[in-house]
Amino acid sequence: MAGARLVVVGTGIQLGRHLTERLLSELRTADRVFALVDAPMMSWLLEVRPDLENLGTCYAADRDRRDSYAEMEARIHAALLEGLRVCALFYGHPGVYAQVPHAAIARARAAGIPARMEPGISAEACLYADLGLDPGRHGVQSWEATQFMVRDRAPDPSSLLILWQIAVAGRIDCIGFDPCPRRLALLVDKLGRWYPADTPTFLYEAARLPIEDFRAERIRLEQLPRSAIRQHTTLVIPPIRTPGDDLAMRARLADLGPSPTGT
């Protein structure tokens, strides 16, 4: 395994605009390149590296995605065991809502192989820019939709709520990619504990090509099961109320008096 090393790189969301010089360098100099990206990005990458291996072939409509992820990780690790310099490219930011990059790095390091991650522009970064939302203003809660459904989550309606991968919301068997209105209805039912049915929400999709515009379709929460949902659609629910003040903490801070510089 002498000489083996792994670098995991994010391609960003929008083709051309989000590519970095670091990505191009790693893409060109690696002994073997793997990629899990969308079709436009894949076409461009293949022009630079025709020998690139498409990890998307590990998917199948009737296959548990966890098995697909395990196969991707195994393919990357097998190349490392050959002593190769491996570059693995992933859509968006490789450390955000992506299991394989983290698993591949952990497995490489456990085997004594140097491994690192290079960030990319994520869908979340695009969301804040496109929708004009500042997570620092009200706070933000960001969950994968199925995890939100099956775990004991209690969102705070006074802060921004982002639910990712709603196309596969409720698919606990991890099989299939198409949205299911009945499962989406269950998601709406759970959200109904905190949000009224007529709560204004957004269906967001970042632009993937420079000639595209982002999607920010305003719907009522109750309309979600009947809406057009694609694999990269995200549900965004802005705050619906203002948080109250922690009066006790305010009083304790006031008792401290003015803060001298550096304290």
C-alpha positions in Angstrom: 0.0 0.0 0.0 3.0 2.3 -0.2 2.1 5.5 -1.9 -1.6 5.0 -1.4 -3.6 8.0 -0.4 -7.2 9.2 -0.7 -8.6 12.6 -1.3 -12.4 13.2 -1.3 -13.4 16.3 -3.2 -16.7 18.2 -3.5 -17.7 19.2 -7.0 -20.2 21.9 -5.8 -23.7 22.2 -7.2 -23.5 24.2 -10.4 -21.4 23.0 -13.2 -18.5 25.3 -14.1 -19.1 28.0 -11.5 -18.4 25.8 -8.5 -15.4 23.9 -9.7 -12.1 24.8 -8.0 -8.5 24.6 -9.0 -7.9 22.2 -6.2 -10.5 19.8 -7.7 -9.0 20.1 -11.2 -5.5 19.3 -9.8 -6.6 16.3 -7.9 -8.7 15.1 -10.9 -5.8 15.2 -13.3 -3.1 13.8 -11.0 -4.8 10.9 -9.3 -4.0 7.3 -10.4 -7.7 6.4 -10.2 -10.8 8.6 -10.0 -14.3 7.7 -8.8 -17.3 10.0 -9.0 -20.9 10.2 -7.7 -22.3 13.3 -9.4 -25.3 14.3 -11.6 -25.3 13.7 -15.3 -24.1 17.1 -16.5 -21.1 17.0 -14.1 -20.4 13.4 -15.1 -20.2 14.3 -18.8 -17.7 17.1 -18.1 -15.6 15.0 -15.8 -15.3 12.2 -18.4 -13.9 14.7 -20.9 -11.0 15.3 -18.5 -10.7 11.7 -17.2 -12.2 9.2 -19.6 -11.1 6.4 -17.3 -13.2 7.8 -14.4 -15.3 5.1 -12.6 -19.0 6.1 -12.1 -20.1 5.1 -8.6 -23.7 5.7 -9.7 -23.7 2.2 -11.3 -23.9 0.8 -7.8 -27.5 2.0 -7.5 -30.5 0.0 -8.6 -34.2 0.8 -8.2 -34.9 -2.4 -6.3 -31.7 -2.3 -4.2 -31.2 -1.2 -0.7 -29.2 2.0 -0.9 -27.2 0.9 2.1 -25.9 -2.0 0.0 -25.0 0.4 -2.8 -23.1 2.6 -0.3 -21.2 -0.4 0.9 -20.2 -1.3 -2.6 -19.0 2.2 -3.4 -16.9 2.2 -0.2 -15.4 -1.2 -1.1 -14.5 -0.1 -4.6 -12.6 2.9 -3.3 -10.8 0.9 -0.7 -9.8 -1.8 -3.1 -8.0 0.8 -5.2 -6.2 2.1 -2.2 -5.0 -1.5 -1.3 -3.4 -1.5 -4.8 -1.2 1.4 -3.6 -2.9 4.0 -5.8 -3.5 7.7 -5.3 -7.3 7.8 -5.4 -9.5 10.8 -5.9 -13.2 10.4 -5.1 -15.5 13.2 -6.3 -19.0 13.7 -4.8 -21.8 16.1 -5.7 -22.0 19.3 -3.6 -20.0 19.1 -0.3 -18.8 15.6 0.2 -19.2 15.8 4.0 -22.9 17.0 4.0 -25.6 14.3 3.8 -23.2 11.9 2.3 -22.3 8.6 4.0 -19.7 7.1 1.6 -17.1 9.9 1.8 -17.0 9.8 5.6 -16.9 5.9 5.6 -14.2 5.8 2.9 -12.0 8.2 4.8 -12.5 6.4 8.1 -11.7 3.0 6.6 -8.6 4.4 4.8 -7.2 6.0 8.0 -7.9 2.8 10.0 -5.7 1.0 7.5 -2.9 3.6 7.9 -3.6 5.2 4.6 -3.5 9.1 4.5 -7.0 10.5 3.6 -8.5 13.9 3.7 -11.6 15.8 2.5 -11.7 18.9 0.3 -15.0 20.8 0.7 -17.3 22.0 -2.0 -20.3 24.4 -2.2 -23.3 22.6 -0.8 -27.0 22.8 -1.6 -27.4 24.4 1.8 -25.0 27.1 0.9 -26.9 27.7 -2.3 -30.2 27.7 -0.4 -29.1 30.6 1.9 -28.0 32.7 -1.0 -30.9 32.0 -3.3 -33.7 32.4 -0.7 -32.0 35.3 1.2 -32.0 33.4 4.5 -29.5 34.0 7.2 -29.2 31.0 9.6 -27.7 33.3 12.2 -30.9 35.4 12.4 -33.3 32.9 13.9 -31.2 29.7 14.1 -31.6 26.7 11.8 -32.7 23.0 12.2 -31.5 20.8 9.4 -32.6 17.2 9.2 -32.9 14.4 6.7 -36.6 13.9 6.2 -36.9 10.2 7.1 -34.8 10.6 10.2 -37.1 13.4 11.3 -40.1 11.2 10.7 -38.9 8.1 12.6 -37.0 9.7 15.4 -38.3 11.7 18.4 -37.7 15.1 16.9 -39.4 18.3 18.1 -38.7 21.3 15.9 -38.7 24.8 17.2 -41.2 26.8 15.0 -39.3 30.0 15.9 -36.3 29.0 13.8 -35.8 27.9 10.2 -36.5 24.3 9.5 -34.9 22.5 6.5 -35.8 18.9 5.6 -33.6 17.2 3.0 -34.3 14.3 0.7 -38.1 14.6 0.9 -38.4 12.5 -2.3 -37.5 9.4 -0.3 -39.2 10.6 3.0 -40.5 7.6 4.9 -38.7 4.9 2.9 -37.3 3.1 5.8 -36.3 0.1 3.6 -34.0 2.5 1.7 -35.3 1.1 -1.7 -36.5 3.4 -4.5 -36.1 7.0 -5.3 -39.5 8.2 -6.3 -41.7 10.2 -3.9 -44.7 8.5 -2.3 -47.7 10.8 -1.6 -48.8 8.5 1.3 -45.5 8.8 3.0 -45.4 12.5 2.4 -48.8 12.8 4.0 -47.4 11.1 7.1 -44.6 13.7 7.1 -47.1 16.5 6.9 -49.1 14.8 9.7 -46.1 14.8 12.0 -45.2 18.4 11.1 -48.8 19.3 12.0 -48.0 18.9 15.6 -46.1 22.2 15.4 -47.2 23.8 12.1 -50.7 24.6 10.9 -51.8 23.0 7.6 -51.7 26.4 5.8 -48.1 27.2 6.9 -46.2 28.8 4.0 -43.3 26.6 2.9 -40.9 26.4 0.0 -39.9 23.6 -2.3 -36.3 24.4 -3.1 -33.9 23.1 -5.8 -30.5 24.7 -6.4 -29.7 25.5 -10.1 -27.3 22.9 -11.5 -26.5 24.6 -14.8 -25.5 28.3 -15.3 -28.5 28.7 -17.7 -31.0 27.4 -15.1 -32.7 29.3 -12.3 -33.2 27.9 -8.8 -36.6 26.6 -7.8 -38.4 28.3 -4.8 -42.0 27.2 -5.1 -44.2 28.6 -2.4 -46.8 26.1 -1.2 -48.9 25.5 1.9 -47.7 22.6 4.0 -50.9 20.6 3.4 -50.1 20.7 -0.4 -46.8 18.8 0.0 -48.1 15.3 -0.9 -49.6 16.6 -4.1 -46.7 18.7 -5.2 -44.0 18.0 -7.8 -41.1 16.4 -5.9 -37.8 15.5 -7.4 -34.7 13.7 -6.0 -33.0 17.0 -5.2 -36.1 18.8 -3.8 -35.7 20.3 -0.3 -38.5 21.4 2.0 -37.9 24.8 3.7 -40.2 26.1 6.5 -39.4 29.6 7.6 -40.0 30.6 11.3 -43.7 31.1 12.1 -43.3 32.8 15.4 -40.9 34.9 17.4 -39.0 33.2 20.3 -39.6 34.5 23.8 -36.8 35.9 25.9 -35.0 34.0 28.6 -35.6 36.7 31.2 -33.6 34.8 33.9 -30.5 34.7 31.7 -30.9 38.4 30.7 -31.0 39.3 34.4 -27.9 37.2 35.1 -26.0 38.9 32.3 -27.1 42.3 33.4 -25.8 41.6 36.9 -22.3 41.1 35.5 -22.2 44.7 34.4 -20.1 46.1 31.5 -17.6 43.6 29.9 -14.0 44.8 30.1 -12.0 44.2 27.0 -10.8 40.6 26.7 -13.2 39.1 29.3 
